[in-house]
C-alpha cells in the first residue's frame, strides 16, 4: 500500500471534490468509493497524529518535571558544597593546613567585591541588560483598544484533541 501523508490525502480529497463538480454533481459508485477511502485515510492519519501529539506532549511534560527535579537537586547539592567548604575553611582557620591520604586542604587568599548598595554604583560600572517586551501587558493594552507601536493582536489556531 502506498504511504500517504496528510497533505497528499487533503490534495486527493480536493481532487475528488473537483471531479464531483466537473461531473455536474453526479455521484457515481466509483466516485463514492474513492471519497470513502480518502475519508478513511484521513481519519486514520488524524488518529495516528493524535496519538503521536499526545505522546510527545506527555514526554515534554515529563522532561519539564525532570528539569524541575534536577534544578532542585543542583540547588541542594550546591548549598551542601558551600556548607561543607565553609566548615573546612573554618577548621583550617583554627587548626591550619589539613593533610589526609587523599587530600591536602589549605586556604589561599582571594579578593571579592561586595555590593553594599547597588543604587549608589556609578553608571559606568553597570551592565546594560536588554529589555524584553512584556507580552501580557501588551495584550491587555491592545485588547483595551490602545495602540502599541511594534505590536498587533493576531488570531491564532490551536489544535484541541479531545474524546
Secondary structure, DSSP 8 states (H G I E B T S, - for coil): -----HHHHHHHHHHHHHHHHHTTT---HHHHHHHHHHHHHHHHHHHHHHHHHHHHHHHHHHHHHHHHHHHHHHHHHHHHHHHHHHHHHHHHHHH--EE-SS-EE----------S-GGGS-GGG---------HHHHHHHHHTT---TT-------------
